[in-house]
Amino acid sequence: MQTNQLRERFSQVEQCVDNAAQMCEMSSDVPDRLRTCLSELEQESDHAMQVAEQGQGEDQIRQCVTKLEKIGDRAMQACSQAEYVDQQVQNAVRQARKAISTLKQQLH
């Protein structure tokens, strides 16, 4: 994948993650576990974007995406295991996880 395409894809992931984090902040009924996962997703997506911008190797980029995927899975799990999570928050988390999956597929 070209560097510009990669940056664009990471940017999309980052937007989805930021949207999920904002939804989380606006909702008062979000479990701490989900808040933690979204915070980790924000940090890791920032890191992944830096790795992509620095033009580091594909292996490092794949590692970042795999890590994002694992954190996204934990966020999804936190949504499903909670007694209640606002539907908009759930949708935003799903969308972020889907963006990560799409990026992973495009890298392979």
N, C-alpha and C positions, 0 to 999 in steps of 0.2 A: 504494500500500500504506500502510495506517495506521502511525503511528509505533510503537504498541505491537506490532503484528505484525512490523514490521521489527526491533525490538529482540529479539523472541522468535526470529526467524530467525537473526539474527546470533549470538544466544546459543547456538543449536544448532550453528552453524558453529564457534564458539569452543570448545564442548565437544568436538566431533569433532577439532579441531586439537590441543587440549590432550591428548586421549586418545592421538593419534598421537605427540605429542612425549613423553608418558610412556612409551609402548611403546618408543620409540626409546631413551630413557634406560635402560630396564630390559634392553635387548638389547645384548650386547657386539659383535655382528656387524653394525653399521650403518655403511655408507659415509659418509665425511665430507660428501660432496655432499648426501646425504639429510638428515643432521643440520642442515646449513646451511639447506636448504630449509624444514625444519620450524621452525627458529628464525625464519626470515623470515615463515613463515605465522603463527606466534604473534604476532609484532610487528605484522604487517599486520592480523590479525583484531582485535587490541586497538585499533589505529588506526581501523578500520572501525566498531567498536562505538562509539568516541568520536564519530565523525562522525554516526552514526545517533542517538546520544543528544542531540547538540547540535542536532538537527533541521536539519542543513545540507541543501542542495539535492540533488535526486535525481541530478543529474549527478555530483556528488562521490561519492555513495554508489555509483553505477554504476562509477565509476572505481576505487573501492576493491575492489569485487567483481571487476572485470576483472583487477586486479592480483593479487588472491587466486587467481583462476582460473589465471593464468599461473604463479604460484609452485606451485600445486597440480599443474599439468602437469609442471613441472620435477621435483617430488617423485616423481610417478608414473614419470617417465622414469628417475630415479635408481634407483628400485626395479627396473625392468625391465632396466637395463643392468648392475646389480651382479651379481657372481658368485652371491652368496647374501644374501638378506634374509629374516629370520624371517617366517613366514606371518602371525603376529599383527600385526607391524609393517606388512606389506603391506596387510592388511585394514583396519587403522586409517587408513592413508594413503588407500586407496580410499574409505573412508567419509567422510573429511574432504573429499576432492575431490568426491564425490557431493553432499554438503551444500552446497558452494559452487555447484555447477552448478544445484541445485534453487533456491537463493536467486536466482541470476542469472535463471533462467527466470521466477520469480515477480515480478521487478522489471520485466520487459519485457512 
